[in-house]
């Protein structure tokens, strides 16, 4: 017994339609100034705080399924020793000064992100590298002066 759809006018599995690589395009392409939906203007919603929220404090967003607590980032204020690092890099010992400068920049980034422990660690490293660069620079300059004085006396 045949299924009712396999009668006249319907395609059967034995007679599929012919395949063509180039399908004819029956519609005209849209004009260049055409928009997807020109009758609905784009609406932008400005962000506002939830009712009762105080700017700069933690806010709680609730939906039926879960609660999300958003805590604003509080920047830390660890010293970055940037000026000291630049001075030691240019006047004392270049390699140690570059390391001090890198840690100074990392301290600034950690301060901005509010990561106090990382800012403190990077600040300490920047200070230590800058002190080491200053010490090496003073030792090298002193050695140079002493050698120059003894060479000129001879």
C-alpha positions, 0 to 999 in steps of 0.5 A: 500500500502506497503512502498518500504523499507518494502519489502524483505531484510528490517526489519519491526517493527514487526521483530526487531533483537534479543537482546544479552547482549554480542555483538560479537567484530568483530575487533581486539583491537589496539596494546599497542603502537598504537596512535590515529593518528600517522602520525600527530605530536603534534604541540605546539604554543608558546604564543606571544603578539599581534602585537604592544603590549607592555609587562606589559601594558594592551592589547586588543584582538579583534574578529569580535563579541566582544572586550576583555581588559586584564589588568595585575595585579599590586601588591600592597605594603602594610606592612604585619607585618609578623616578628612582628606577629611571635615575638608577637605570640612566646614571648607575647600572643599566641592567639592574635599573631596567629590572627596577623599571619593569617592577615599577611598572608592574607595581603601577598596574597592580595598584590600578587593579587593586591587587594589594599583595602583588603591588606590595611584592612588586614595589619591594622588588623595584626598590631592591633592584634600584638600591642594588643598581645605585650601590653597583653604580657608586662602587663602579664610579668610586673604583674608576676615580681611585684607578684614575688617581693612581694612574695619574700619579704614576 
